[in-house]
Amino acid sequence: MKLFCILAASLFLLNIPKLVYSGTWCKAVYSFNEDFHVADFQKQISKCKNSDNFFVSISKNYKNASHILNATIANYCDLNRNIVKSKPENNEDTFYSAVCVFRNHFLREE
């Protein structure tokens, strides 16, 4: 029993849990309406500079929605990490979307 306690204590000390921080999320939605402008989308993205993860969604009503999504991914996502994309498969889905790790920006606060 004493040997078991020593073994358990040593295993616990060897595996001292490190601090784990949850990632912060940010979203930017490029909706389709007359009141929405590109500057509004850029303003949403600029708020994401201190976020770890990024969700972006583009309305399929734009003719070049998939290109806008790909350009946004190229500009703001860490391309060395996994990127999950979805595209509208039927009329119920109205957005092209992607989730990725936000690229470390030079303006990012440490």
Order of alpha helices (4+ residues) and beta strands (2+ residues): alpha-beta-alpha-beta-alpha-beta-beta
